[in-house]
Amino acid sequence: MEVWLESGDHDSVAEALDRMHARLVSERSTALARATEALLRARLLLARGENDDAAAAAERALGELGDRAPWWRAKTIRVLERAGTASPDLLEEARTIETRLGIPRKPIAP
């Protein structure tokens, strides 16, 4: 999906995510699987310039994650940051996770 997003092939990403979502709701799924779909959908929506919808999808991902999967939490918080809706507390949480995991901080692209 990363390559499709980078190349602007939003339709392929949307189709893949729609299939993923359909499978997740029709079968027993894990919170991490649902959070992954929500995070990827948030990234798609950001790429389309739909920041409010992207933030809603990212919030859904955080809700699914709870306090588990810190790497995914940090990635999701960074989506909220790009959407312009991350609180200072969430940004601090992302910084703490990234520091603890040794992840270098990249500047946010406009």
Buried (B, 14 or more C-beta within 10 A) or exposed (E): BEEBBEEEBBEBBBEBBEEBBEEBEEEEBEBBBBBBBBBBBBBBBBBBEBBEBBBBBBBBBBEBBEEEBBEBBBBBBBBBBBBEBBEEEBBEBBBEBBEEEEBEEEEEEE
